[in-house]
Amino acid sequence: MLGDGILKGMAETARNFFGSYISKERLTTVEYPEHRIPTAENARVFPFLVYDGADGEAGLRCVACQICEKECPPKCIYIDKSTDKKPDYVGKPQFYPARFDIDISVCMSCQICVEVCPFEAIKMDTQFELATTDRFGGLLYDRKELARSNEYYHSIHPTEATEVDARLAEEKAKVEARAKAAAEAAAAKAAAASAAPPAKTEGGS
Amino acid sequence: MIATSAAANPFFMNLDQIFVLLRNWLVGFLPVALRPAAGVVLAVIAIVCVFPGLFALTTVFERKGLGRIQNRLGPNRVGPFGFFQPIADGIKSLTKEDIVPFSANAVVHFLAPLVLVVTVFMGFAVLPMGRNMVLVDMDSGLLFFFAMGAATELSVFMAGWSSRNKYSVLGAMRAVAQMISYEVVLLLSSVAVVMITGSLSLPRIVEAQNQYSGIFPHWYIFTPWGLAAFLMYAIAATAETNRSPFDLPEGESELVAGYHTEYSGFKFALFFLGEYLAMFSISGLGATLFLGGWSAPFSFLQFVPSWIWFFGKVMLSIFVFIWMRGTLPRLRQDQLMNFAWKFVLPFTLLNLLVTALWRFMGEGWQRWVVCTIILAAAYIVMGRLGMSGRHIGRRSYRYAE
């Protein structure tokens, strides 16, 4: 009959109207500034630099290899390589970025810098409340502003960070083992050398 | 009229007449010569204050209600539960820039919102909002009301035409076509009431309904012809006030905002106000004609002040308007016209015949049966035939494809 569809629709909206007062599940609204949903683990906004230990300056993993700078599609990364070197996490002397700037007004959050970094030094942040009153300086992040601790990385991407840590530890162990082997070999060589040379010198002269 | 002892209580009688007494008391301070004029001015001030106040309340209730219908929260930021939202909206619309398009006809563009609000306010003059609470007890109040209602179409077309914007003109043309089509229905459905009451005076129409059989009132909606006329009136009223599902004149999806596209700031707010006031006045007239105006729904509730009933009925109608807006999608222009001319108008004309039959069949159960059967059968048959429409299949192209 004419109009029964309208009545059915009205019943449905009435059910919604009263239901929204009774069952909280119907209301999907999250009142944002006061309440918020935890961000998804794979969320990504803009990159940051990871550092180990407590000091954001000394512990920076970045070795200023400039791969990310070259790969960045919108060219939002600017790196100045240092002139001196400092030891990295395995103790090998490496360059460090004297200057590392990311212009987040240019960055397109593609994550390519993260994928190309061989040192696990640059990762994606989940922080999205980045509004600022200064659209030039306020959106140009320098090395200090970009540095975040490894613990912070763990807190935002726990799974990924654990994998990264395991990989780094493995590498470090390998390097140490190699160093140890090299040291042993050197020691053996030295021992052999200390035993052998007199005869040799004698024989040679 | 007051039957029960509770209603005869002087306290309730005074409460019922509180606004009339207040006006008389205030007017009493003036010299006798000025009293009639001062009384009218006071009543006008009351109307001009009360209805925009209701408008402010309605906007926030509408937004919250629509939100709840869609399982949202609705506005809840300004003040407790968002109830100060209209104040924020008012400040915003007052402080916004008033833009008049360069090529617009500035005078007409300026006048259009004023004409709308003024004519809509005029309609309230003849509405009885309570016992003895009518600004002008005109013998032809209904006619005056419809004359003023028709003038709102003028303002809509003024707005659309003077903006010199294609969306505005399209919206205005749609609005005029729609309003004129449904104006006919609105009038004819009210004529049924006039036929039974024999009066165009709205207070008299309310008095005619303010009688009780047992506890039940003699409202016209409780008769077959009255129910039919009320339904047709409600449909026409929705179309007259450009409310969803008949809100084509301001169809956002195709016309930006329709006839008030080029209005901003307070002029836009006036259009908004005018639309809501039209809703109030047309709901008030519907309540007066079919829902017994200010009379109580049960005889034992007569002690409740009459103005509470009137405003209660108006707000109930507004709630239904909002409910429909939250439920129904917008019609297409051809569907709108088909519905007006092929279903609503013939049915209203038939209802006039049925009303005449009711009038001349005299008291008794026979007229109930006969009128109900005629109307129900007509509704079903016309619904089947008139509105089924041709089922148009997939379009086939001769050369393309």
Chai-1 contact restraints between the chains, C-beta under 6 A:
chainA,res_idxA,chainB,res_idxB,connection_type,confidence,min_distance_angstrom,max_distance_angstrom,comment,restraint_id
A,M1,B,G383,contact,1.0,0.0,6.0,A-B,restraint_1
A,L2,B,G383,contact,1.0,0.0,6.0,A-B,restraint_2
A,L2,B,M387,contact,1.0,0.0,6.0,A-B,restraint_3
A,G9,B,T327,contact,1.0,0.0,6.0,A-B,restraint_4
A,M10,B,T327,contact,1.0,0.0,6.0,A-B,restraint_5
A,T13,B,I69,contact,1.0,0.0,6.0,A-B,restraint_6
A,T13,B,G326,contact,1.0,0.0,6.0,A-B,restraint_7
A,T13,B,T327,contact,1.0,0.0,6.0,A-B,restraint_8
A,N16,B,I69,contact,1.0,0.0,6.0,A-B,restraint_9
A,N16,B,N71,contact,1.0,0.0,6.0,A-B,restraint_10
A,F17,B,R68,contact,1.0,0.0,6.0,A-B,restraint_11
A,F17,B,I69,contact,1.0,0.0,6.0,A-B,restraint_12
A,S20,B,R68,contact,1.0,0.0,6.0,A-B,restraint_13
A,S20,B,N71,contact,1.0,0.0,6.0,A-B,restraint_14
A,R26,B,N71,contact,1.0,0.0,6.0,A-B,restraint_15
A,L27,B,N71,contact,1.0,0.0,6.0,A-B,restraint_16
A,T29,B,R72,contact,1.0,0.0,6.0,A-B,restraint_17
A,T29,B,L73,contact,1.0,0.0,6.0,A-B,restraint_18
